[in-house]
Amino acid sequence: MRSLVSFGERPSFLEDGFIRSLKAREIDGAISRPTTPYDIGQQVRVSGGAFDGIVATIIEMDEKDRLVILFNFLNRPVKMKLPIGNVAAA
């Protein structure tokens, strides 16, 4: 299905860099999903937000480029879902 990106009835504008990145991943008319630099079980460091600097373990990855991580906070295991851009290799 093809449609314009819009907010309600009004078309939205996208940055040129975003369009170029999509075109770079296009293969035979379909956009390929970028490979993730992370693996389940890998240690990562949270960057930004209230948990900045916390080291955690990736336990799941979903189809929307979000990671589910597990870390200890106040001596308890905590699961949290983050965008892939909010972590770095530990």
N, C-alpha and C positions, 0 to 999 in steps of 0.2 A: 504494500500500500504506500502510496506517495502522497504527501500533503505538505503544505507550508507550515513552518514553525510559527505559531501565533499565540497571542494572549487574548483569549476570547475571540472577537471578530477582527482584531487588528494584527497584521503580520508583524513578526519580530525581526530585529536585525541581529545578525551573528557576526562576530569578529572574523576578519580575513584569516587569521592564524588558525582558528577552529575549522574553517572550511578547508584550508590547505591540509591540515592534519587528517581530515576525513578522506580527501582525495588521495593522499599518500597511502592510505590503507585500503583503497578500493581495488578489488580484484573481480573482473568480469561483472561489473555492475553491483557487487555486494561489498559492504564495508566489513573487513575482517576485524575481529576483536584483537586488540593488542595483547601481546604476551605479558604476563605478570612477572616482575622480577623476584617474587617471593614464592615460598613453598610452605605447605602445612608443616608445622613443627619448627619452623624457623623462628629465631629470636629477632625481635624488632624493637626499636625505640620509638615511643610516641613523640611526635613533634607538634607542639601547639596545644592550646587548651589547658584545662585544669590538671591533666595528667602528663604534661610535658616532661619528657625525660624518663618516664617509666619504661622499664624493659619488660616486654611481654612475649608470649608465644602465640603464633598464629594457629588457631584450631579449625577455622573454616574460611572459605572464600566463596562469595556469592557471585551471581551473574551480573551484578551492577557495580563491579569493582569496589566492593566493600570487603573488609576483613573482619572476622570475629577473632578477637584476641583474648588471652587469659593471662591475668597477672595477680599478684598478691597485693592486697591493700588492707592495712590494719589487721594483718595476719589472717585474712580470709581470701579465698579465690574469687576473683571478679571477672565476669565476661563482659566484653564491650564490643560494639560494632563501630568501625571507623572507615572512612573513605581511604583508599589505598594511598592517597597523597598525604595522609597525616601520619605516616610512619616512615622510618628509615632503617636500613639494616643495622643491627646492633653490633 
